[in-house]
């Protein structure tokens, strides 16, 4: 008998006409980004930039739109804002921009610093 080795686990989500597997690395990154967005929200009225900003997010390529929205919510305008500004401040900060292909799968992500 050959011993069986388990290398990793993944969650499979069924979406009409497609099946996407969320890897443990993608799931961990989505949880971290979700927490960072919560931290940003807790700094409303203050100037704050999330430590997640500019983090390598390339692991999320291949993730479904549904998984992104489930973890991070609906994007605002351009994408996801990982900063807040004081009430009298004018400016911007790090935004995570995500592009999806026609099947609703992430095909590219990039950070942009708005002003």
C-alpha positions as CSV (number, residue, x, y, z in Angstrom):
1,X,0.0,0.0,0.0
2,X,1.3,3.5,-0.9
3,X,1.1,6.1,1.9
4,X,-1.1,9.1,1.1
5,X,0.2,12.6,1.8
6,X,-2.1,15.5,2.1
7,X,-0.4,18.7,0.7
8,X,-3.1,21.2,1.2
9,X,-6.8,21.9,1.5
10,X,-8.9,24.1,-0.7
11,X,-12.5,25.2,-0.5
12,X,-14.5,24.8,-3.7
13,X,-17.3,27.2,-4.4
14,X,-20.0,26.5,-7.0
15,X,-21.0,29.5,-9.1
16,X,-23.3,29.1,-12.1
17,X,-21.3,27.9,-15.1
18,X,-18.0,27.8,-13.1
19,X,-16.2,26.3,-10.2
20,X,-13.5,28.2,-8.3
21,X,-11.2,26.9,-5.7
22,X,-10.1,29.3,-3.0
23,X,-6.6,28.2,-1.9
24,X,-5.5,28.6,1.7
25,X,-3.1,31.4,0.7
26,X,-5.9,33.3,-1.0
27,X,-8.2,32.8,2.0
28,X,-5.6,34.0,4.4
29,X,-4.9,37.1,2.3
30,X,-8.6,37.9,1.9
31,X,-9.0,37.7,5.7
32,X,-6.0,40.0,6.3
33,X,-7.3,42.5,3.8
34,X,-10.8,42.3,5.3
35,X,-9.3,43.1,8.7
36,X,-7.3,46.0,7.3
37,X,-10.4,47.5,5.8
38,X,-12.1,47.2,9.2
39,X,-9.2,49.0,10.8
40,X,-9.4,51.8,8.2
41,X,-13.2,52.1,9.0
42,X,-12.3,52.4,12.7
43,X,-10.1,55.5,12.0
44,X,-12.9,57.5,10.4
45,X,-12.1,61.2,10.7
46,X,-8.4,60.6,11.2
47,X,-5.6,60.4,8.7
48,X,-4.6,56.8,8.5
49,X,-3.0,54.4,6.0
50,X,-3.4,50.7,6.4
51,X,-0.3,48.6,6.8
52,X,-1.8,46.3,4.2
53,X,-1.4,49.0,1.6
54,X,1.1,48.1,-1.2
55,X,1.2,44.5,0.1
56,X,1.8,41.8,-2.6
57,X,-1.7,40.7,-3.6
58,X,-0.8,38.7,-6.7
59,X,-2.0,35.6,-4.8
60,X,-5.6,36.7,-5.5
61,X,-5.3,36.2,-9.3
62,X,-7.8,33.4,-10.0
63,X,-10.1,34.3,-7.2
64,X,-13.8,34.8,-8.1
65,X,-15.6,38.2,-8.0
66,X,-18.0,36.6,-5.5
67,X,-15.2,35.6,-3.1
68,X,-13.7,39.1,-3.3
69,X,-17.0,40.8,-2.6
70,X,-17.8,38.3,0.1
71,X,-14.6,39.2,1.9
72,X,-14.1,42.8,1.1
73,X,-17.6,44.1,0.3
74,X,-18.5,46.1,-2.8
75,X,-15.7,48.3,-4.1
76,X,-16.1,52.1,-3.8
77,X,-15.7,54.0,-7.1
78,X,-12.2,52.9,-8.2
79,X,-11.6,49.9,-5.9
80,X,-10.9,49.4,-2.2
81,X,-9.6,52.3,-0.2
82,X,-7.0,51.3,2.4
83,X,-6.8,54.8,4.0
84,X,-8.9,57.4,5.7
85,X,-8.4,61.2,5.9
86,X,-9.1,63.7,8.6
87,X,-12.3,65.6,8.3
88,X,-10.6,68.8,6.9
89,X,-8.0,67.0,4.8
90,X,-7.9,66.9,1.0
91,X,-6.0,64.1,-0.6
92,X,-6.0,60.4,-1.2
93,X,-4.1,57.3,-0.4
94,X,-3.6,53.6,-1.4
95,X,-6.4,52.0,-3.4
96,X,-6.5,48.4,-4.5
97,X,-7.8,48.1,-8.1
98,X,-9.0,44.7,-9.2
99,X,-9.8,43.6,-12.8
100,X,-11.9,40.6,-13.6
101,X,-12.2,38.7,-16.8
102,X,-15.5,37.9,-18.5
103,X,-16.0,34.8,-16.3
104,X,-15.8,37.0,-13.1
105,X,-12.3,35.8,-12.1
106,X,-9.5,38.1,-11.0
107,X,-7.0,38.5,-13.8
108,X,-5.0,41.5,-12.4
109,X,-4.6,43.6,-9.3
110,X,-2.6,46.7,-8.7
111,X,-2.2,49.3,-6.0
112,X,-2.7,53.0,-7.0
113,X,-2.0,56.0,-4.7
114,X,-4.7,58.6,-5.3
115,X,-4.2,62.3,-4.5
